[in-house]
Amino acid sequence: MQLVEKIIQNELCTGCGICASISDNKIQMGLSAQGYLRPVIHQPLSSIQESIIQDVCPGITLKHESLDATYHPIWGPLIQVRTGYAVNPEVRFAGSSGGALSALLIYLLENRLVDYVLHIGVANDDPLRNEIKISRNHAEVVSNAGSRYAPSAPLVNIDEYLKGEGKFAFVGKPCDVAALRQYGRKNPAVSQKIPYMLAFMCAGVPSIEGTYAILNRFNTKKEDVRSFVYRGNGWPGMTRVEKHDGTSHEVDYGTSWGTILNRYLQPRCKICPDGIGEFADVVCADAWYGKDGYPDFSEQDGRSLIISRTKVGDALVNASCDTNYLCTASLPIADVSQMQPYQEMRKKMVISRTFALKLFFKMTPKFANLELYKAALMGGVLANMKSFIGMAKRMIFRK
């Protein structure tokens, strides 16, 4: 059995598409029966291709090498931690949080530091699916803003862009950025062509079936949908379905994500140590305000959490502030836990969950230089025991 087949069989695939890009068309990405993007193998890979996948696939390998930042056991490489928002009110409103990522991208384009941005947006021929988008100006960045809680494979043809004209900024999920960063250790074109890698924090990738479940809530058929927005146009923004007949339906973020979409997460996401974009130059997230000890999802002016992880990323944020693209304020690292409690818990529990997989003789990822044992100690013995038992029960139930 080839490596990619083992990755799929052991439910470690993140669906990023990096294997397809380096396979010389031997692999294509397609939706699985469960609604996740997965490699479809048409021809056996060479030993060289398998070796590259072994080192770059984020589903089975996450490894930091040289860092130019202080490493925090929970929050990863840190240079500066801030909250902020896009100064332009249109950008702030369109973004999923405070529009910080969009503002950074617009700064890069308008100051000609990159020729374009490669990121994900709504597919032209299907409002429920995602596809790779190229943005070259303010308007295109804004049109592709907002979260897309469905499968995406932004690296599926990354080699074509690396061989093409111009430099570009890449925006993706943490696993996408990790794959690209690791691929850069194999292919020097990555650093030559992609001077900036940006990420957004991710709580997991839902199957397209999660989107269909939202439609079912509204008694709406797929073919009747004209547009589908998961978030954005406010903070956190409503999930909104518009139909061809002019009618529409809305549901709040707490309901759409908290009670529907998060029930469809792909298995690899359950043991992810990097929902926080540790391999990015800059990562952004929701800087939730607190209410009764929990994040407050009521509608208000957007605010982003902005973490600079490299000197390149920190210089980008500073320049964007100096030129009035971003407005930011410093944030103590201890406050991040109140804004992103799920991400904190998740990293603390990774070791116990992977140990449970080993108990069932499952293939497990190799994580290096992520300080996961320190994170587990910070999580406590009791919490990790519960996490271990919970994962073990899932494995038994699947059998």
DRENFI-878848 format. One line per field, with one value per residue (C-alpha): x, y, z; residue number from 1. Coordinates in steps of 0.05 Angstrom, whole numbers, m for minus. Layout:
% DRENFI-878848
X: c(X, ...)
Y: c(Y, ...)
Z: c(Z, ...)
num: c(NUM, ...)
END
This chain:
% DRENFI-878848
X: c(0, 27, 37, m21, m68, m44, m56, m127, m141, m117, m159, m100, m112, m126, m148, m96, m78, m2, 5, m35, 10, 74, 47, 54, m21, m20, m66, m127, m171, m244, m300, m303, m368, m364, m359, m285, m233, m188, m133, m156, m96, m94, m22, 30, 77, 152, 196, 220, 149, 131, 192, 172, 101, 128, 164, 113, 43, 14, m31, 29, 85, 88, 158, 188, 259, 292, 249, 262, 211, 200, 161, 101, 79, 6, 8, 70, 122, 108, 139, 79, 7, m45, m117, m139, m183, m181, m184, m227, m298, m317, m259, m275, m348, m334, m284, m303, m274, m242, m218, m144, m124, m157, m124, m56, m68, m92, m29, 15, m20, m25, 48, 70, 103, 67, 35, m26, m57, m73, m130, m198, m266, m334, m333, m358, m404, m428, m444, m435, m364, m296, m242, m175, m179, m128, m137, m98, m132, m174, m241, m221, m194, m259, m301, m264, m265, m303, m298, m314, m332, m327, m271, m217, m151, m111, m46, m75, m35, 14, 73, 40, 39, 111, 132, 90, 104, 104, 108, 47, 21, m12, m70, m96, m115, m59, m49, m44, 9, 47, 48, 74, 127, 151, 150, 195, 249, 247, 233, 270, 218, 171, 213, 230, 157, 119, 148, 87, 47, m14, m64, m129, m141, m182, m226, m230, m255, m328, m352, m395, m449, m449, m468, m523, m548, m556, m596, m640, m654, m684, m719, m677, m651, m580, m602, m645, m587, m562, m511, m487, m449, m421, m397, m376, m415, m413, m381, m389, m438, m498, m500, m544, m575, m605, m648, m660, m732, m709, m724, m670, m657, m609, m582, m533, m460, m470, m523, m492, m422, m437, m494, m488, m422, m376, m410, m381, m306, m257, m222, m152, m177, m192, m118, m92, m38, m38, m105, m68, m26, 43, 78, 50, 84, 20, m42, m108, m170, m231, m213, m277, m301, m319, m387, m399, m331, m345, m335, m392, m421, m469, m463, m415, m358, m307, m242, m185, m132, m66, m3, 63, 103, 164, 204, 176, 105, 118, 147, 84, 37, 79, 80, 5, m6, 42, 6, m64, m88, m93, m109, m79, m68, m20, m50, m20, m11, m51, m113, m112, m139, m203, m212, m194, m208, m221, m153, m119, m155, m142, m66, m64, m101, m63, m15, m70, m111, m54, m37, m107, m98, m34, m72, m113, m50, m68, m17, m4, 29, 99, 99, 167, 187, 115, 126, 65, 88, 94, 25, m3, 26, m7, m72, m68, m72, m147, m165, m117, m144, m214, m189, m154, m217, m260, m217, m213, m289, m294, m248, m288, m354, m326, m309)
Y: c(0, 68, 123, 167, 107, 94, 167, 164, 96, 121, 185, 231, 270, 344, 353, 408, 381, 385, 312, 324, 383, 343, 279, 297, 288, 219, 245, 289, 315, 294, 293, 229, 194, 231, 298, 313, 330, 270, 248, 202, 161, 145, 119, 96, 151, 146, 134, 206, 233, 189, 214, 286, 272, 238, 303, 355, 325, 363, 304, 261, 311, 377, 400, 468, 479, 547, 599, 673, 681, 660, 595, 589, 517, 534, 593, 575, 624, 695, 761, 807, 794, 847, 860, 904, 918, 944, 1020, 1018, 1005, 966, 918, 912, 896, 845, 805, 749, 786, 854, 848, 846, 793, 829, 895, 862, 833, 900, 933, 881, 891, 967, 974, 924, 877, 819, 813, 775, 737, 663, 644, 610, 638, 616, 573, 609, 552, 529, 575, 517, 498, 530, 542, 576, 651, 700, 771, 829, 889, 916, 897, 825, 816, 842, 798, 737, 756, 717, 647, 586, 528, 474, 433, 469, 448, 511, 472, 426, 460, 501, 480, 514, 580, 570, 562, 621, 696, 741, 735, 722, 720, 655, 652, 586, 543, 527, 458, 489, 538, 483, 440, 498, 517, 445, 440, 501, 459, 416, 467, 534, 565, 570, 623, 657, 663, 668, 723, 722, 664, 683, 639, 643, 602, 540, 497, 442, 430, 409, 362, 391, 350, 403, 455, 410, 403, 478, 477, 422, 466, 516, 462, 486, 445, 453, 472, 528, 565, 629, 648, 619, 660, 626, 690, 762, 825, 840, 804, 747, 754, 712, 648, 670, 630, 667, 630, 640, 659, 720, 691, 683, 650, 669, 635, 663, 640, 605, 561, 548, 532, 512, 463, 441, 450, 429, 360, 345, 357, 311, 261, 290, 356, 321, 311, 376, 411, 471, 503, 568, 576, 565, 561, 627, 695, 725, 690, 723, 701, 726, 768, 751, 793, 754, 743, 701, 668, 649, 683, 730, 717, 776, 823, 881, 917, 867, 856, 811, 775, 787, 746, 760, 695, 715, 779, 784, 780, 830, 880, 871, 886, 946, 974, 964, 1003, 1059, 1069, 1068, 1001, 971, 998, 954, 951, 906, 846, 805, 733, 710, 744, 700, 641, 679, 695, 626, 575, 518, 526, 526, 462, 429, 435, 412, 348, 328, 279, 241, 235, 209, 159, 133, 122, 84, 38, 16, 8, 68, 106, 172, 238, 257, 323, 356, 419, 436, 427, 382, 348, 416, 433, 368, 382, 450, 415, 371, 295, 290, 329, 288, 223, 244, 263, 196, 157, 199, 185, 111, 107, 139, 86, 30, 60, 63, m11)
Z: c(0, m19, 32, 9, 14, 86, 103, 77, 109, 177, 170, 174, 110, 118, 46, 31, m39, m33, m54, m118, m137, m133, m164, m238, m246, m215, m160, m165, m108, m104, m53, m13, 6, 72, 38, 50, m4, m12, m60, m116, m139, m214, m218, m167, m143, m150, m89, m93, m93, m34, 4, m8, 16, 78, 97, 75, 86, 146, 163, 183, 195, 232, 248, 266, 246, 254, 290, 298, 354, 426, 430, 476, 492, 477, 428, 387, 359, 384, 365, 379, 401, 386, 374, 317, 257, 187, 185, 122, 147, 85, 96, 170, 157, 101, 142, 188, 249, 243, 172, 193, 143, 86, 106, 106, 37, 10, 38, 3, m63, m62, m42, m95, m47, m82, m151, m126, m69, m73, m27, m24, m43, m68, m131, m192, m213, m144, m85, m36, m57, m50, m103, m109, m122, m147, m120, m150, m119, m62, m92, m106, m36, m6, m53, m27, 47, 99, 127, 84, 129, 76, 45, 6, m25, m39, m53, m106, m162, m122, m167, m226, m188, m165, m238, m262, m265, m204, m129, m86, m16, 7, 55, 81, 139, 189, 157, 88, 111, 148, 85, 44, 95, 98, 22, 21, 54, m8, m62, m60, m106, m46, m11, m77, m100, m34, 11, 57, 86, 126, 163, 202, 264, 250, 294, 241, 171, 165, 111, 56, 90, 145, 94, 68, 140, 145, 80, 109, 169, 119, 77, 19, m39, m65, m134, m106, m74, m107, m54, 12, 64, 126, 160, 148, 135, 210, 269, 276, 219, 201, 160, 102, 46, m13, m64, m137, m123, m82, m12, 40, 107, 164, 226, 277, 282, 349, 318, 250, 276, 347, 335, 262, 226, 283, 283, 215, 227, 191, 238, 231, 260, 326, 339, 309, 349, 303, 296, 312, 249, 280, 212, 186, 185, 213, 239, 253, 290, 326, 386, 422, 480, 542, 572, 634, 624, 551, 484, 466, 397, 396, 336, 345, 310, 286, 324, 303, 342, 305, 322, 288, 285, 243, 234, 164, 191, 246, 196, 153, 211, 233, 163, 155, 220, 200, 134, 165, 137, 207, 276, 332, 406, 446, 480, 538, 517, 578, 549, 487, 527, 542, 468, 441, 497, 448, 416, 484, 505, 439, 442, 514, 495, 432, 466, 502, 439, 397, 451, 446, 371, 385, 431, 371, 328, 285, 244, 281, 259, 277, 314, 328, 365, 383, 459, 464, 529, 562, 536, 563, 632, 630, 614, 676, 687, 697, 635, 593, 621, 602, 533, 525, 545, 500, 439, 457, 461, 392, 364, 396, 371, 300, 303)
num: c(1, 2, 3, 4, 5, 6, 7, 8, 9, 10, 11, 12, 13, 14, 15, 16, 17, 18, 19, 20, 21, 22, 23, 24, 25, 26, 27, 28, 29, 30, 31, 32, 33, 34, 35, 36, 37, 38, 39, 40, 41, 42, 43, 44, 45, 46, 47, 48, 49, 50, 51, 52, 53, 54, 55, 56, 57, 58, 59, 60, 61, 62, 63, 64, 65, 66, 67, 68, 69, 70, 71, 72, 73, 74, 75, 76, 77, 78, 79, 80, 81, 82, 83, 84, 85, 86, 87, 88, 89, 90, 91, 92, 93, 94, 95, 96, 97, 98, 99, 100, 101, 102, 103, 104, 105, 106, 107, 108, 109, 110, 111, 112, 113, 114, 115, 116, 117, 118, 119, 120, 121, 122, 123, 124, 125, 126, 127, 128, 129, 130, 131, 132, 133, 134, 135, 136, 137, 138, 139, 140, 141, 142, 143, 144, 145, 146, 147, 148, 149, 150, 151, 152, 153, 154, 155, 156, 157, 158, 159, 160, 161, 162, 163, 164, 165, 166, 167, 168, 169, 170, 171, 172, 173, 174, 175, 176, 177, 178, 179, 180, 181, 182, 183, 184, 185, 186, 187, 188, 189, 190, 191, 192, 193, 194, 195, 196, 197, 198, 199, 200, 201, 202, 203, 204, 205, 206, 207, 208, 209, 210, 211, 212, 213, 214, 215, 216, 217, 218, 219, 220, 221, 222, 223, 224, 225, 226, 227, 228, 229, 230, 231, 232, 233, 234, 235, 236, 237, 238, 239, 240, 241, 242, 243, 244, 245, 246, 247, 248, 249, 250, 251, 252, 253, 254, 255, 256, 257, 258, 259, 260, 261, 262, 263, 264, 265, 266, 267, 268, 269, 270, 271, 272, 273, 274, 275, 276, 277, 278, 279, 280, 281, 282, 283, 284, 285, 286, 287, 288, 289, 290, 291, 292, 293, 294, 295, 296, 297, 298, 299, 300, 301, 302, 303, 304, 305, 306, 307, 308, 309, 310, 311, 312, 313, 314, 315, 316, 317, 318, 319, 320, 321, 322, 323, 324, 325, 326, 327, 328, 329, 330, 331, 332, 333, 334, 335, 336, 337, 338, 339, 340, 341, 342, 343, 344, 345, 346, 347, 348, 349, 350, 351, 352, 353, 354, 355, 356, 357, 358, 359, 360, 361, 362, 363, 364, 365, 366, 367, 368, 369, 370, 371, 372, 373, 374, 375, 376, 377, 378, 379, 380, 381, 382, 383, 384, 385, 386, 387, 388, 389, 390, 391, 392, 393, 394, 395, 396, 397, 398, 399)
END
